[in-house]
Amino acid sequence: MTVPADRVWYVSYGANMAAHRFDRYLRGGRPPGGRRANPGCRDRTPPARRRAVWIGGGVYFALESPMWGGGLAVYDPDLPAVTPARAYLVTVSQFSDVAAQEMYREPGADVDLGALLAAGRLRLGPGRYDLLVVLGRLEGLPMVTLAAPWPMASVRPVPPSAAYLRTIGVGLAESHGWPVSRIAAHLAGLPGAREAWTPGAVAALLDGGRAAGTP
């Protein structure tokens, strides 16, 4: 199968691992459990493909999510860890519009993919998802994600909300096929979550939200 050259793999490590949540970034609308609506992308076509991936670096919870309340999942590519994630094959314009929405900007302008690929990292502002990071290639196409332009050590951990954890759990079950026990252990072990959530509490939350099936 020939893939157009304007495609990239957008890699999510947080709530966007859940297909129903990512769909709101593409088509617009408010996700279940969320507090606000997303405007959506110019191109609302579903991703051409989805893949479970692992990426170098670590995830922690910090700041506050206007969508979910509680801490946000933030990626630090320089942490000595490996993180489960989900890659979506999308167009450059779709990735650009998803990135704009994550940065609370108006969608509509394309990221300079050439500059990003040449540099490996491209900072677009001071916000918590304003650093674009190239993670390598998958099937010959670049894998890109959003990270904070600061290290984890510079911010204090903040526990995530139940709705946010549940959505991330759905995404891990969908993409990696993990059972609830493994998802709960993983999420409860992340900085920010481990200060407030035990594996048992996360497992109970995920069972209540049917993390292994349709939310």
Secondary structure, DSSP 8 states (H G I E B T S, - for coil): ----TTEEEEEESSGGGSHHHHHHHHH-B--TT-SS-B---SS----SEEEEEEEESEEEEES--TTTSB-EEEEETTSS-EEEEEEEEEEHHHHHHHHHHHTT--S-----HHHHHHHSEEE-SSSTT-EEEEEEEETTEEEEEEE-SS-GGGS-B--B-HHHHHHHHHHHHHHH---HHHHHHHHHTSTTTTTT--HHHHHHHHHHTTTTS--
